[in-house]
Amino acid sequence: MPEKNRFGPLDAEVDKKNHIRMTIDEYETIRLIDLEGLTQEECAKQMNVARTTAQGIYIQARKKLAEFLVNGNILLIEGGKYRLCNGLGDGCGRGCHRHRHGRRFKE
């Protein structure tokens, strides 16, 4: 899981009007594509989904990041469909986070 899952104004309370929820799979596409430098195709393979699915998840995640940054909302990263790899290399790929930092996500 992300080490931090809440971002935004330090003094803000979370309510229905001022927060944006990003799912774990949306977070993972941002991590794999933007941080790790994988292509959408490589990201899809890592997450075990179709490339078009990974692309759609990525587009949703980028929109949420833009809303968060522009509107100053609170960003919560939680929920969605995912499973963690076992850290033994089964299904882990180039972007596997577990081998470097003890964590890895996979849908």
MIKEPA-924310 format. One record per atom (N, C-alpha, C): residue number from 1; residue in one letter; atom name; x, y, z. Coordinates in pm, 1 decimal, decimal comma. Layout:
// residues N
{doba NUM	lumfi A	vovo CA	px X	py Y	pz Z}
...
//
This chain:
// residues 107
{doba 1	lumfi M	vovo N	px 84,0	py -116,9	pz 0,0}
{doba 1	lumfi M	vovo CA	px 0,0	py 0,0	pz 0,0}
{doba 1	lumfi M	vovo C	px 88,7	py 123,5	pz 0,0}
{doba 2	lumfi P	vovo N	px 37,1	py 234,5	pz -49,0}
{doba 2	lumfi P	vovo CA	px 117,6	py 357,6	pz -45,2}
{doba 2	lumfi P	vovo C	px 153,4	py 391,9	pz 99,1}
{doba 3	lumfi E	vovo N	px 275,5	py 440,2	pz 121,1}
{doba 3	lumfi E	vovo CA	px 316,1	py 478,9	pz 255,8}
{doba 3	lumfi E	vovo C	px 230,7	py 593,6	pz 307,2}
{doba 4	lumfi K	vovo N	px 192,2	py 682,1	pz 219,5}
{doba 4	lumfi K	vovo CA	px 103,3	py 794,3	pz 252,6}
{doba 4	lumfi K	vovo C	px -18,3	py 782,4	pz 162,3}
{doba 5	lumfi N	vovo N	px -138,0	py 797,1	pz 219,7}
{doba 5	lumfi N	vovo CA	px -256,8	py 784,4	pz 136,4}
{doba 5	lumfi N	vovo C	px -349,9	py 905,4	pz 146,0}
{doba 6	lumfi R	vovo N	px -305,6	py 1012,5	pz 211,3}
{doba 6	lumfi R	vovo CA	px -385,4	py 1135,0	pz 220,0}
{doba 6	lumfi R	vovo C	px -295,3	py 1254,1	pz 191,5}
{doba 7	lumfi F	vovo N	px -340,2	py 1338,1	pz 98,0}
{doba 7	lumfi F	vovo CA	px -263,8	py 1455,4	pz 57,2}
{doba 7	lumfi F	vovo C	px -357,0	py 1574,3	pz 48,2}
{doba 8	lumfi G	vovo N	px -306,4	py 1692,0	pz 75,3}
{doba 8	lumfi G	vovo CA	px -387,5	py 1811,8	pz 60,7}
{doba 8	lumfi G	vovo C	px -356,4	py 1914,0	pz 167,5}
{doba 9	lumfi P	vovo N	px -442,4	py 2013,8	pz 179,9}
{doba 9	lumfi P	vovo CA	px -422,3	py 2117,3	pz 280,6}
{doba 9	lumfi P	vovo C	px -411,5	py 2054,9	pz 419,9}
{doba 10	lumfi L	vovo N	px -312,3	py 2093,6	pz 496,1}
{doba 10	lumfi L	vovo CA	px -285,9	py 2031,8	pz 625,9}
{doba 10	lumfi L	vovo C	px -397,9	py 2050,7	pz 726,2}
{doba 11	lumfi D	vovo N	px -468,5	py 2162,0	pz 718,5}
{doba 11	lumfi D	vovo CA	px -571,0	py 2191,3	pz 817,8}
{doba 11	lumfi D	vovo C	px -711,7	py 2150,8	pz 773,5}
{doba 12	lumfi A	vovo N	px -724,4	py 2088,0	pz 660,3}
{doba 12	lumfi A	vovo CA	px -856,9	py 2054,4	pz 606,1}
{doba 12	lumfi A	vovo C	px -910,5	py 1924,6	pz 664,9}
{doba 13	lumfi E	vovo N	px -1038,6	py 1923,4	pz 694,2}
{doba 13	lumfi E	vovo CA	px -1109,1	py 1802,6	pz 735,2}
{doba 13	lumfi E	vovo C	px -1170,9	py 1739,6	pz 610,7}
{doba 14	lumfi V	vovo N	px -1173,2	py 1608,8	pz 605,0}
{doba 14	lumfi V	vovo CA	px -1231,3	py 1539,5	pz 490,3}
{doba 14	lumfi V	vovo C	px -1383,5	py 1541,9	pz 502,9}
{doba 15	lumfi D	vovo N	px -1449,4	py 1591,1	pz 399,7}
{doba 15	lumfi D	vovo CA	px -1594,7	py 1580,9	pz 390,3}
{doba 15	lumfi D	vovo C	px -1630,9	py 1548,4	pz 245,6}
{doba 16	lumfi K	vovo N	px -1757,0	py 1529,1	pz 218,5}
{doba 16	lumfi K	vovo CA	px -1800,6	py 1485,3	pz 85,6}
{doba 16	lumfi K	vovo C	px -1770,5	py 1586,4	pz -24,1}
{doba 17	lumfi K	vovo N	px -1754,3	py 1711,5	pz 9,5}
{doba 17	lumfi K	vovo CA	px -1736,0	py 1815,9	pz -90,9}
{doba 17	lumfi K	vovo C	px -1590,0	py 1844,4	pz -125,6}
{doba 18	lumfi N	vovo N	px -1497,7	py 1812,3	pz -38,4}
{doba 18	lumfi N	vovo CA	px -1360,8	py 1859,4	pz -60,2}
{doba 18	lumfi N	vovo C	px -1258,9	py 1748,4	pz -82,1}
{doba 19	lumfi H	vovo N	px -1301,8	py 1629,6	pz -114,9}
{doba 19	lumfi H	vovo CA	px -1202,6	py 1524,8	pz -135,7}
{doba 19	lumfi H	vovo C	px -1221,9	py 1452,3	pz -269,3}
{doba 20	lumfi I	vovo N	px -1111,8	py 1392,7	pz -312,5}
{doba 20	lumfi I	vovo CA	px -1108,7	py 1311,7	pz -434,5}
{doba 20	lumfi I	vovo C	px -1051,2	py 1176,5	pz -394,7}
{doba 21	lumfi R	vovo N	px -1118,2	py 1069,8	pz -434,6}
{doba 21	lumfi R	vovo CA	px -1068,5	py 934,9	pz -405,4}
{doba 21	lumfi R	vovo C	px -999,6	py 877,7	pz -529,1}
{doba 22	lumfi M	vovo N	px -875,9	py 836,6	pz -510,5}
{doba 22	lumfi M	vovo CA	px -800,2	py 768,1	pz -614,5}
{doba 22	lumfi M	vovo C	px -785,2	py 623,4	pz -569,6}
{doba 23	lumfi T	vovo N	px -819,9	py 529,5	pz -657,7}
{doba 23	lumfi T	vovo CA	px -808,4	py 388,3	pz -622,3}
{doba 23	lumfi T	vovo C	px -662,6	py 343,8	pz -627,8}
{doba 24	lumfi I	vovo N	px -636,8	py 230,1	pz -565,9}
{doba 24	lumfi I	vovo CA	px -501,2	py 173,8	pz -565,0}
{doba 24	lumfi I	vovo C	px -455,0	py 144,4	pz -707,1}
{doba 25	lumfi D	vovo N	px -544,0	py 95,7	pz -794,0}
{doba 25	lumfi D	vovo CA	px -502,4	py 67,2	pz -931,7}
{doba 25	lumfi D	vovo C	px -473,0	py 195,7	pz -1008,3}
{doba 26	lumfi E	vovo N	px -545,6	py 304,1	pz -980,2}
{doba 26	lumfi E	vovo CA	px -514,5	py 432,8	pz -1042,9}
{doba 26	lumfi E	vovo C	px -377,4	py 482,1	pz -995,9}
{doba 27	lumfi Y	vovo N	px -354,3	py 471,4	pz -867,0}
{doba 27	lumfi Y	vovo CA	px -223,6	py 507,0	pz -809,5}
{doba 27	lumfi Y	vovo C	px -111,7	py 426,6	pz -875,8}
{doba 28	lumfi E	vovo N	px -137,7	py 298,0	pz -894,5}
{doba 28	lumfi E	vovo CA	px -35,1	py 210,2	pz -952,6}
{doba 28	lumfi E	vovo C	px -0,8	py 249,2	pz -1096,0}
{doba 29	lumfi T	vovo N	px -100,2	py 290,0	pz -1175,7}
{doba 29	lumfi T	vovo CA	px -68,3	py 332,1	pz -1312,5}
{doba 29	lumfi T	vovo C	px 18,2	py 458,0	pz -1311,7}
{doba 30	lumfi I	vovo N	px -10,2	py 550,8	pz -1222,0}
{doba 30	lumfi I	vovo CA	px 72,8	py 671,7	pz -1209,9}
{doba 30	lumfi I	vovo C	px 215,5	py 633,2	pz -1170,8}
{doba 31	lumfi R	vovo N	px 227,7	py 542,2	pz -1073,3}
{doba 31	lumfi R	vovo CA	px 360,9	py 499,3	pz -1028,2}
{doba 31	lumfi R	vovo C	px 437,9	py 430,1	pz -1139,7}
{doba 32	lumfi L	vovo N	px 372,3	py 337,2	pz -1208,8}
{doba 32	lumfi L	vovo CA	px 441,6	py 260,7	pz -1312,7}
{doba 32	lumfi L	vovo C	px 477,4	py 345,0	pz -1434,4}
{doba 33	lumfi I	vovo N	px 382,9	py 426,8	pz -1481,4}
{doba 33	lumfi I	vovo CA	px 405,6	py 502,7	pz -1604,3}
{doba 33	lumfi I	vovo C	px 487,7	py 628,8	pz -1578,2}
{doba 34	lumfi D	vovo N	px 445,7	py 709,2	pz -1482,3}
{doba 34	lumfi D	vovo CA	px 512,4	py 838,1	pz -1461,3}
{doba 34	lumfi D	vovo C	px 639,7	py 828,9	pz -1377,9}
{doba 35	lumfi L	vovo N	px 641,5	py 742,7	pz -1276,4}
{doba 35	lumfi L	vovo CA	px 760,6	py 732,9	pz -1191,5}
{doba 35	lumfi L	vovo C	px 860,7	py 630,3	pz -1243,1}
{doba 36	lumfi E	vovo N	px 812,7	py 511,0	pz -1277,0}
{doba 36	lumfi E	vovo CA	px 902,3	py 404,0	pz -1321,6}
{doba 36	lumfi E	vovo C	px 936,4	py 412,7	pz -1470,1}
{doba 37	lumfi G	vovo N	px 860,4	py 491,3	pz -1546,9}
{doba 37	lumfi G	vovo CA	px 890,0	py 509,8	pz -1688,8}
{doba 37	lumfi G	vovo C	px 844,5	py 397,5	pz -1779,7}
{doba 38	lumfi L	vovo N	px 751,6	py 314,7	pz -1734,1}
{doba 38	lumfi L	vovo CA	px 700,6	py 208,0	pz -1819,1}
{doba 38	lumfi L	vovo C	px 605,8	py 266,3	pz -1923,8}
{doba 39	lumfi T	vovo N	px 594,6	py 198,3	pz -2035,2}
{doba 39	lumfi T	vovo CA	px 494,6	py 234,9	pz -2135,4}
{doba 39	lumfi T	vovo C	px 358,2	py 186,3	pz -2085,2}
{doba 40	lumfi Q	vovo N	px 252,3	py 230,9	pz -2151,0}
{doba 40	lumfi Q	vovo CA	px 119,7	py 182,4	pz -2113,1}
{doba 40	lumfi Q	vovo C	px 109,8	py 31,5	pz -2134,2}
{doba 41	lumfi E	vovo N	px 172,7	py -18,0	pz -2239,0}
{doba 41	lumfi E	vovo CA	px 171,2	py -161,3	pz -2265,3}
{doba 41	lumfi E	vovo C	px 244,4	py -238,6	pz -2154,9}
{doba 42	lumfi E	vovo N	px 360,3	py -189,0	pz -2112,7}
{doba 42	lumfi E	vovo CA	px 435,0	py -254,0	pz -2005,2}
{doba 42	lumfi E	vovo C	px 357,8	py -246,1	pz -1872,6}
{doba 43	lumfi C	vovo N	px 295,2	py -132,4	pz -1848,7}
{doba 43	lumfi C	vovo CA	px 213,2	py -114,0	pz -1729,4}
{doba 43	lumfi C	vovo C	px 99,2	py -215,5	pz -1728,3}
{doba 44	lumfi A	vovo N	px 31,7	py -229,9	pz -1840,8}
{doba 44	lumfi A	vovo CA	px -79,5	py -324,4	pz -1852,1}
{doba 44	lumfi A	vovo C	px -33,1	py -466,6	pz -1823,5}
{doba 45	lumfi K	vovo N	px 81,4	py -503,1	pz -1877,8}
{doba 45	lumfi K	vovo CA	px 135,1	py -637,5	pz -1854,1}
{doba 45	lumfi K	vovo C	px 165,6	py -656,1	pz -1706,5}
{doba 46	lumfi Q	vovo N	px 225,6	py -556,8	pz -1644,7}
{doba 46	lumfi Q	vovo CA	px 259,2	py -562,8	pz -1502,6}
{doba 46	lumfi Q	vovo C	px 133,5	py -577,4	pz -1415,5}
{doba 47	lumfi M	vovo N	px 26,7	py -508,7	pz -1455,8}
{doba 47	lumfi M	vovo CA	px -97,6	py -511,8	pz -1378,8}
{doba 47	lumfi M	vovo C	px -190,6	py -624,5	pz -1422,1}
{doba 48	lumfi N	vovo N	px -151,1	py -697,8	pz -1525,7}
{doba 48	lumfi N	vovo CA	px -228,5	py -811,1	pz -1576,8}
{doba 48	lumfi N	vovo C	px -367,0	py -767,9	pz -1626,3}
{doba 49	lumfi V	vovo N	px -367,4	py -657,8	pz -1703,7}
{doba 49	lumfi V	vovo CA	px -490,7	py -607,4	pz -1765,8}
{doba 49	lumfi V	vovo C	px -459,3	py -575,0	pz -1912,0}
{doba 50	lumfi A	vovo N	px -563,4	py -548,9	pz -1989,6}
{doba 50	lumfi A	vovo CA	px -544,0	py -507,6	pz -2128,8}
{doba 50	lumfi A	vovo C	px -483,5	py -366,7	pz -2133,1}
{doba 51	lumfi R	vovo N	px -410,9	py -337,1	pz -2241,6}
{doba 51	lumfi R	vovo CA	px -351,0	py -204,1	pz -2254,3}
{doba 51	lumfi R	vovo C	px -457,1	py -95,4	pz -2250,6}
{doba 52	lumfi T	vovo N	px -570,5	py -119,1	pz -2316,4}
{doba 52	lumfi T	vovo CA	px -676,7	py -18,4	pz -2316,9}
{doba 52	lumfi T	vovo C	px -733,6	py 2,8	pz -2176,1}
{doba 53	lumfi T	vovo N	px -736,5	py -101,0	pz -2096,5}
{doba 53	lumfi T	vovo CA	px -781,7	py -88,1	pz -1957,3}
{doba 53	lumfi T	vovo C	px -682,6	py -4,2	pz -1878,0}
{doba 54	lumfi A	vovo N	px -554,6	py -34,4	pz -1893,2}
{doba 54	lumfi A	vovo CA	px -451,7	py 43,6	pz -1824,0}
{doba 54	lumfi A	vovo C	px -458,2	py 189,6	pz -1867,6}
{doba 55	lumfi Q	vovo N	px -479,0	py 213,2	pz -1995,3}
{doba 55	lumfi Q	vovo CA	px -489,2	py 349,6	pz -2046,6}
{doba 55	lumfi Q	vovo C	px -607,5	py 422,2	pz -1982,9}
{doba 56	lumfi G	vovo N	px -721,8	py 356,6	pz -1974,4}
{doba 56	lumfi G	vovo CA	px -839,9	py 417,3	pz -1913,2}
{doba 56	lumfi G	vovo C	px -818,8	py 448,7	pz -1765,9}
{doba 57	lumfi I	vovo N	px -757,5	py 356,3	pz -1694,4}
{doba 57	lumfi I	vovo CA	px -727,5	py 378,2	pz -1552,0}
{doba 57	lumfi I	vovo C	px -632,6	py 496,2	pz -1536,6}
{doba 58	lumfi Y	vovo N	px -532,0	py 501,7	pz -1622,6}
{doba 58	lumfi Y	vovo CA	px -431,5	py 609,4	pz -1618,9}
{doba 58	lumfi Y	vovo C	px -496,1	py 745,4	pz -1646,5}
{doba 59	lumfi I	vovo N	px -585,9	py 750,9	pz -1745,3}
{doba 59	lumfi I	vovo CA	px -654,5	py 876,5	pz -1778,2}
{doba 59	lumfi I	vovo C	px -737,0	py 924,3	pz -1658,2}
{doba 60	lumfi Q	vovo N	px -808,3	py 833,2	pz -1593,9}
{doba 60	lumfi Q	vovo CA	px -886,3	py 869,2	pz -1474,9}
{doba 60	lumfi Q	vovo C	px -796,1	py 921,5	pz -1363,5}
{doba 61	lumfi A	vovo N	px -684,0	py 855,0	pz -1343,0}
{doba 61	lumfi A	vovo CA	px -590,8	py 895,6	pz -1237,6}
{doba 61	lumfi A	vovo C	px -533,8	py 1034,1	pz -1264,6}
{doba 62	lumfi R	vovo N	px -495,5	py 1060,8	pz -1388,9}
{doba 62	lumfi R	vovo CA	px -440,6	py 1192,7	pz -1422,9}
{doba 62	lumfi R	vovo C	px -543,3	py 1302,9	pz -1402,5}
{doba 63	lumfi K	vovo N	px -668,9	py 1276,6	pz -1437,3}
{doba 63	lumfi K	vovo CA	px -776,1	py 1374,1	pz -1416,8}
{doba 63	lumfi K	vovo C	px -792,3	py 1404,2	pz -1267,7}
{doba 64	lumfi K	vovo N	px -789,2	py 1301,0	pz -1186,1}
{doba 64	lumfi K	vovo CA	px -801,6	py 1320,1	pz -1041,7}
{doba 64	lumfi K	vovo C	px -684,1	py 1399,0	pz -985,8}
{doba 65	lumfi L	vovo N	px -563,8	py 1371,6	pz -1034,3}
{doba 65	lumfi L	vovo CA	px -446,9	py 1449,3	pz -990,5}
{doba 65	lumfi L	vovo C	px -460,7	py 1596,0	pz -1028,2}
{doba 66	lumfi A	vovo N	px -509,6	py 1621,3	pz -1148,3}
{doba 66	lumfi A	vovo CA	px -528,8	py 1759,6	pz -1192,9}
{doba 66	lumfi A	vovo C	px -632,6	py 1829,8	pz -1105,9}
{doba 67	lumfi E	vovo N	px -744,6	py 1763,7	pz -1077,7}
{doba 67	lumfi E	vovo CA	px -847,5	py 1823,2	pz -991,3}
{doba 67	lumfi E	vovo C	px -791,1	py 1853,4	pz -852,8}
{doba 68	lumfi F	vovo N	px -715,7	py 1760,6	pz -799,2}
{doba 68	lumfi F	vovo CA	px -654,4	py 1776,7	pz -668,3}
{doba 68	lumfi F	vovo C	px -561,2	py 1898,2	pz -665,1}
{doba 69	lumfi L	vovo N	px -475,3	py 1909,0	pz -764,8}
{doba 69	lumfi L	vovo CA	px -377,9	py 2018,6	pz -768,2}
{doba 69	lumfi L	vovo C	px -442,4	py 2154,3	pz -795,2}
{doba 70	lumfi V	vovo N	px -532,4	py 2160,3	pz -890,9}
{doba 70	lumfi V	vovo CA	px -593,3	py 2286,6	pz -931,6}
{doba 70	lumfi V	vovo C	px -693,5	py 2337,8	pz -828,7}
{doba 71	lumfi N	vovo N	px -774,9	py 2247,0	pz -773,4}
{doba 71	lumfi N	vovo CA	px -880,8	py 2289,3	pz -682,4}
{doba 71	lumfi N	vovo C	px -842,2	py 2285,3	pz -534,9}
{doba 72	lumfi G	vovo N	px -724,9	py 2233,6	pz -502,9}
{doba 72	lumfi G	vovo CA	px -679,5	py 2229,6	pz -364,1}
{doba 72	lumfi G	vovo C	px -759,3	py 2135,8	pz -275,6}
{doba 73	lumfi N	vovo N	px -812,1	py 2029,2	pz -333,2}
{doba 73	lumfi N	vovo CA	px -889,0	py 1931,6	pz -256,5}
{doba 73	lumfi N	vovo C	px -797,0	py 1838,0	pz -180,0}
{doba 74	lumfi I	vovo N	px -857,2	py 1749,7	pz -102,4}
{doba 74	lumfi I	vovo CA	px -784,4	py 1644,1	pz -34,2}
{doba 74	lumfi I	vovo C	px -787,3	py 1521,7	pz -125,1}
{doba 75	lumfi L	vovo N	px -672,0	py 1457,5	pz -142,1}
{doba 75	lumfi L	vovo CA	px -662,5	py 1336,3	pz -223,1}
{doba 75	lumfi L	vovo C	px -648,1	py 1217,7	pz -129,2}
{doba 76	lumfi L	vovo N	px -739,1	py 1121,2	pz -141,9}
{doba 76	lumfi L	vovo CA	px -734,4	py 997,9	pz -64,0}
{doba 76	lumfi L	vovo C	px -706,8	py 882,6	pz -159,0}
{doba 77	lumfi I	vovo N	px -608,7	py 799,9	pz -127,1}
{doba 77	lumfi I	vovo CA	px -575,8	py 684,0	pz -209,3}
{doba 77	lumfi I	vovo C	px -619,9	py 560,4	pz -132,9}
{doba 78	lumfi E	vovo N	px -723,6	py 495,3	pz -186,5}
{doba 78	lumfi E	vovo CA	px -778,7	py 378,8	pz -117,3}
{doba 78	lumfi E	vovo C	px -876,2	py 304,5	pz -207,9}
{doba 79	lumfi G	vovo N	px -895,2	py 177,6	pz -180,2}
{doba 79	lumfi G	vovo CA	px -996,6	py 98,3	pz -248,3}
{doba 79	lumfi G	vovo C	px -961,7	py 57,4	pz -389,7}
{doba 80	lumfi G	vovo N	px -1058,5	py 1,4	pz -457,2}
{doba 80	lumfi G	vovo CA	px -1039,1	py -48,5	pz -592,5}
{doba 80	lumfi G	vovo C	px -1011,3	py -198,0	pz -591,6}
{doba 81	lumfi K	vovo N	px -988,5	py -252,7	pz -711,0}
{doba 81	lumfi K	vovo CA	px -958,1	py -395,1	pz -723,6}
{doba 81	lumfi K	vovo C	px -808,5	py -411,7	pz -745,2}
{doba 82	lumfi Y	vovo N	px -745,8	py -489,1	pz -659,4}
{doba 82	lumfi Y	vovo CA	px -602,5	py -513,6	pz -671,8}
{doba 82	lumfi Y	vovo C	px -565,5	py -634,2	pz -587,1}
{doba 83	lumfi R	vovo N	px -447,3	py -687,0	pz -612,4}
{doba 83	lumfi R	vovo CA	px -390,3	py -788,5	pz -524,6}
{doba 83	lumfi R	vovo C	px -240,5	py -763,7	pz -520,2}
{doba 84	lumfi L	vovo N	px -179,4	py -798,3	pz -409,7}
{doba 84	lumfi L	vovo CA	px -36,8	py -777,1	pz -392,3}
{doba 84	lumfi L	vovo C	px 39,0	py -898,6	pz -443,9}
{doba 85	lumfi C	vovo N	px 155,3	py -875,3	pz -504,5}
{doba 85	lumfi C	vovo CA	px 236,9	py -988,6	pz -546,6}
{doba 85	lumfi C	vovo C	px 301,1	py -1049,4	pz -422,0}
{doba 86	lumfi N	vovo N	px 352,6	py -1168,5	pz -434,9}
{doba 86	lumfi N	vovo CA	px 409,8	py -1237,3	pz -319,7}
{doba 86	lumfi N	vovo C	px 555,6	py -1199,5	pz -293,5}
{doba 87	lumfi G	vovo N	px 614,0	py -1116,4	pz -380,8}
{doba 87	lumfi G	vovo CA	px 751,8	py -1073,0	pz -360,0}
{doba 87	lumfi G	vovo C	px 855,8	py -1175,5	pz -399,9}
{doba 88	lumfi L	vovo N	px 811,7	py -1288,9	pz -452,2}
{doba 88	lumfi L	vovo CA	px 903,8	py -1395,6	pz -490,2}
{doba 88	lumfi L	vovo C	px 929,8	py -1398,9	pz -639,7}
{doba 89	lumfi G	vovo N	px 881,3	py -1298,7	pz -710,1}
{doba 89	lumfi G	vovo CA	px 903,0	py -1292,4	pz -853,9}
{doba 89	lumfi G	vovo C	px 788,4	py -1346,4	pz -935,1}
{doba 90	lumfi D	vovo N	px 690,3	py -1408,2	pz -870,1}
{doba 90	lumfi D	vovo CA	px 574,4	py -1460,7	pz -942,1}
{doba 90	lumfi D	vovo C	px 488,2	py -1345,7	pz -989,3}
{doba 91	lumfi G	vovo N	px 491,5	py -1316,5	pz -1118,2}
{doba 91	lumfi G	vovo CA	px 411,7	py -1208,2	pz -1172,8}
{doba 91	lumfi G	vovo C	px 474,1	py -1071,8	pz -1156,4}
{doba 92	lumfi C	vovo N	px 587,3	py -1064,9	pz -1089,6}
{doba 92	lumfi C	vovo CA	px 653,7	py -935,6	pz -1071,2}
{doba 92	lumfi C	vovo C	px 731,4	py -901,9	pz -1197,7}
{doba 93	lumfi G	vovo N	px 733,6	py -777,1	pz -1231,4}
{doba 93	lumfi G	vovo CA	px 802,5	py -734,8	pz -1352,0}
{doba 93	lumfi G	vovo C	px 898,6	py -621,1	pz -1324,1}
{doba 94	lumfi R	vovo N	px 935,9	py -552,7	pz -1430,1}
{doba 94	lumfi R	vovo CA	px 1034,5	py -445,7	pz -1424,5}
{doba 94	lumfi R	vovo C	px 998,8	py -337,0	pz -1323,7}
{doba 95	lumfi G	vovo N	px 871,6	py -305,0	pz -1310,9}
{doba 95	lumfi G	vovo CA	px 830,5	py -197,8	pz -1221,9}
{doba 95	lumfi G	vovo C	px 798,6	py -242,3	pz -1080,7}
{doba 96	lumfi C	vovo N	px 829,2	py -367,4	pz -1046,6}
{doba 96	lumfi C	vovo CA	px 793,3	py -418,7	pz -915,0}
{doba 96	lumfi C	vovo C	px 859,2	py -336,7	pz -806,8}
{doba 97	lumfi H	vovo N	px 776,6	py -283,9	pz -720,6}
{doba 97	lumfi H	vovo CA	px 820,7	py -195,9	pz -612,6}
{doba 97	lumfi H	vovo C	px 867,2	py -276,1	pz -491,3}
{doba 98	lumfi R	vovo N	px 820,2	py -398,1	pz -477,3}
{doba 98	lumfi R	vovo CA	px 849,7	py -479,1	pz -359,5}
{doba 98	lumfi R	vovo C	px 999,5	py -511,0	pz -349,4}
{doba 99	lumfi H	vovo N	px 1062,5	py -534,5	pz -461,8}
{doba 99	lumfi H	vovo CA	px 1203,6	py -572,2	pz -459,0}
{doba 99	lumfi H	vovo C	px 1292,8	py -458,2	pz -412,1}
{doba 100	lumfi R	vovo N	px 1247,1	py -334,3	pz -429,5}
{doba 100	lumfi R	vovo CA	px 1328,7	py -219,9	pz -388,6}
{doba 100	lumfi R	vovo C	px 1285,8	py -160,9	pz -256,4}
{doba 101	lumfi H	vovo N	px 1155,1	py -159,3	pz -229,7}
{doba 101	lumfi H	vovo CA	px 1104,9	py -88,9	pz -112,5}
{doba 101	lumfi H	vovo C	px 1012,1	py -174,1	pz -26,1}
{doba 102	lumfi G	vovo N	px 1002,5	py -302,2	pz -54,8}
{doba 102	lumfi G	vovo CA	px 918,0	py -389,4	pz 24,8}
{doba 102	lumfi G	vovo C	px 770,1	py -382,9	pz -8,7}
{doba 103	lumfi R	vovo N	px 732,8	py -317,5	pz -121,0}
{doba 103	lumfi R	vovo CA	px 593,3	py -307,3	pz -157,6}
{doba 103	lumfi R	vovo C	px 576,1	py -329,0	pz -307,5}
{doba 104	lumfi R	vovo N	px 458,0	py -381,3	pz -345,2}
{doba 104	lumfi R	vovo CA	px 425,8	py -399,5	pz -487,1}
{doba 104	lumfi R	vovo C	px 276,0	py -419,0	pz -501,1}
{doba 105	lumfi F	vovo N	px 218,1	py -359,8	pz -600,8}
{doba 105	lumfi F	vovo CA	px 75,7	py -372,4	pz -627,0}
{doba 105	lumfi F	vovo C	px 54,6	py -443,2	pz -758,1}
{doba 106	lumfi K	vovo N	px -52,9	py -518,4	pz -765,6}
{doba 106	lumfi K	vovo CA	px -87,6	py -579,5	pz -892,6}
{doba 106	lumfi K	vovo C	px -236,9	py -603,8	pz -893,2}
{doba 107	lumfi E	vovo N	px -304,7	py -561,8	pz -998,6}
{doba 107	lumfi E	vovo CA	px -449,3	py -583,5	pz -1008,4}
{doba 107	lumfi E	vovo C	px -474,0	py -726,4	pz -1046,5}
//
